[in-house]
Amino acid sequence: MRLRAFSRADASVYRSFVNDPEIARRIDRAGPVSASEHEAWFESLVASESAAPFAVEEKSSGRFLGLVWLFGIDRRHGRAEVRIVLGEGRGRGAGVEALRLISQHAFATLGLGKLWADVLAFNAPAARAFEKAGFVREGLLREDRISVSGSERVDVIRFGRLASDPGREA
């Protein structure tokens, strides 16, 4: 597993991931992403000074597995949100490794002191991946979101990871 620059070619594959109904439900995406909407999102993401997107790639094959990125990088407070979407490699440790690598980049390269992430409470595989990557449950945001179906409210788990956490090597 390795991280590399997120490219336009990756973005077209990524769009197929976020338009998959099960992945969309797990990331709170309410509707399909159009080609024009996706193009605008890609341009904005790669041009943003407060984001650091990386393709998650299988080292041996070079296959694109998904995207992990730092969002809302706040240099004053030394923190950023971590977001991750995998279309392949789930359940095989790809997410855990990608989260460890993005944490290492955030702490060692960017000098950030804290990372945080929100995970829908029903997304147990994502919650386990964050915990295995050294993130700690910091709280529960009760009924924080409306489900994709619009039929119920959904809890969100807030995770955090500090650069100074003992035993939490990136």
N, C-alpha and C positions, 0 to 999 in steps of 0.2 A: 504494500500500500504506500502511495506517496501523494503529495499535493503538488499541483502545478498550476500555471496560469489558466484561468477559465476562458475558453475561446468561443467564438461565434458557432463553430461546428458543435461544440459541447452544448451550447444553448439550445440548439434545435432538438437534440436528444433529450435534454432536460425538460423541454416543453412537453414531450410525450410522457415523461414521468409525472409532472404535476397535473396532467390531464387524465391520468389513470384514476378512476373513481375511489379506489381504496387509499391511494397515496393522498389524494385531494382531501379526503375525510380526515386523515391523520394530521394534516398540516393546516386544516381549517380553511381550505380553498373552496369557496361556495359555488364556483362555476368554471366552465372550461376557459382556458386562456387562448385568446385569438392570436393569430400570427402577428398582427400589428401591435397588439398590447404587449406581447412577449418581446418583440423587437425594441419597443420603447423601454421596457424594463431592463433588458440587457444593456442597452446604451447607457442608461442611467446608472446601473450598478457598476459597470467597468469604469465609468468616468468619475464616480463619486470619491471624494477625498475622505469620506467617513465610512467607507466600506472596503473590505479586503476579501474578494471572492477567490476561491480555489477549486479547481476540478479535483475530485477524488478519483484516483486512477489505480488500477491494479498494476503493480510493478512488472510482473512477469509478461503480461499480455498487452499492456498499454490501454486496456479497455476502460472507458469512462463509466464510472459507477454512480456519480452524483456530484453534488455541490455542497461545500461547507464554506461559510463566510462569516466574517465579523461585520456587524451592522451597527450603525450609530456610534462609531468610534468616537469617544469623548476624551480628548487628550487632557483637558483640564482636570477631569476627575479620574483619568486613567482607567477607563472601563469601556466595555463593548458588549453588545448582545451577540450570542453565537446562534447561527441558524444552520441547519443541515437537512438536506433532502437526498436520500439515496433511492435510486430506481433499481439498482442491482447490488448484490453484496450484503443485503440485510440478513441478519441471523448468522453471519459468518465472521463477525468482528470488524467489518469494514467501518461501521459507524464509530465504534469505540476508538479505533486507531486514528480515524480522521479527526475526532474530537481531541485526542491527545496531541496530534500534530498541529492543529490550529491553536491549541492552548500554548504549545511551545512557541509558536510564532508570535502570538500575542504578548507573552511574558518576556521572552528572550530578545526578540527582534524589535517589537514595538514598545516595550517597556511598560505595558499596561499592568495594573495591579489587580483587576477584577474582571471576570467574565460572568455573564448571566444568560439564562435561557428560560423560555416558557415552553412547557410541554403539556398538551391536552392530557388530562388525567387518565383517560381511557387508553392512551397510547403507551401501554406498559413496556413494549420493546424499546421505545425511545427513552423512557425514563431509566430503564436498566443500563442502556448504553451511556447515558450521561453519568450515572453513578459509577460505572466501571471505569470511566475516563477521569474520575477524580472530582466530579461535581457533587455538591451537597444539596439536599433539599432544604431550601430556606423558608418555604412557606407554601400555603395553598390559597389560591385566589378562588374563592367559592363562587360558583355560577358566573364566572367571568365572561364567558362567550356564549353565543347562540350556536347550537349545532348546525352543521351544514344543511341538514334537512329542515332546520327552523323549528323543530318540534320540541326542543328542550334546551335548557341551559347546561353548560358544561364547565366543570372545574378545571383549573389550570395549576400545574405544579411549577413553582419558581425554583430554579436551580442556580447555584452560584459556585464559583471557584476562584480562590485567591492565589496570587502568585506566591504569597507567603505561607500558604497552608502547609504544615509539616506533613511529610510523607506523601505529598501530592506532586511528585516530579512530573514534568510535562513529557 
